[in-house]
Amino acid sequence: MYYIIYGLFWLLSILPFPVLYFLSDVIYGVVFYILKYRRKVVMDNLLLAFPEKTEKERIVIAKKFYHNLIDTFLETIKMISVSQKSILKRFTGNWELVNAFKETGRKVQIHAGHNFNWEWCNVSSPIELKMPFLAVYMPITNKIFDRLVYKFRSRFGAKLLRATHMREDFLPYRNEQYALALAADQNPGNPNNAWWFNFFGRPTPFVKGPAKGAVTNDAVVVFAFIHKAKRGYYQAVFTVAEDDPASVTEQELTGRFVKYLEDVIRQYPDMWLWSHRRWKWEWKEEYGEVNK
């Protein structure tokens, strides 16, 4: 079954980009208007985040979001056959900011959110960066698709670390120089073991791991987001958030990312993954105070 699905995806991946985006527009119509895939979740999230906007304005954001979501799905499949030359033409970034730490011997930890197209960032980074690129990912329950996605993501040299076995997978690299990328906006599995912050004016839990890892490994913390220049063309934007993580608390470092993430989302609202339930946990006093 794996090879059948892989073969079908490969045939889809060799379609020229214009044809791929025409297909994306067709799928968008089906997903948004007919299937209404997670539309309630998306609209509820947008209402929580942007109560000051009109319903019409939120629908405009939602429609752009669904276009980006479908584009990303097909662009991910395109990773099966796309050439390095093509991907580097379509995904650029200020890589020199991260590469500057190569000569200093410092480890780098990149904190990013789920904004499109993070999959292309995963395949571009090991090509552009001068140090080993490690990427944390959440395994897919379906073993066939998990194997497929793993193959896509590691094609150009990314070292993939399972979020569910992070300590075990990270062990071989702990004493080496690396650039480690992780999604720091993941929903924590246990809200009682999280840092709580006001995110879009609502108490929201954030995982402790990213900040804790940066402090433990003395890694330079770099925040990143992905800007969509135009359809099919993206730019990674890196910013040094802290080059001395031991000088700040884990809560403070996490808080900086929360503010950064909200600012980026407000600037590019259609680029974030609104279809996941970011506010599924309700804050309780037993979880501790909500950080400002």
Helices and strands as residue ranges (DSSP letters): H 2-13, H 17-29, I 30-35, H 39-49, H 55-78, H 84-90, E 91-93, H 95-99, E 108-112, H 118-128, E 133-137, H 143-153, E 159-162, G 163-165, H 166-170, G 171-173, E 179-183, G 191-193, E 195-199, E 202-206, H 209-216, E 220-230, E 233-242, G 245-247, H 250-267, G 269-271, G 285-287
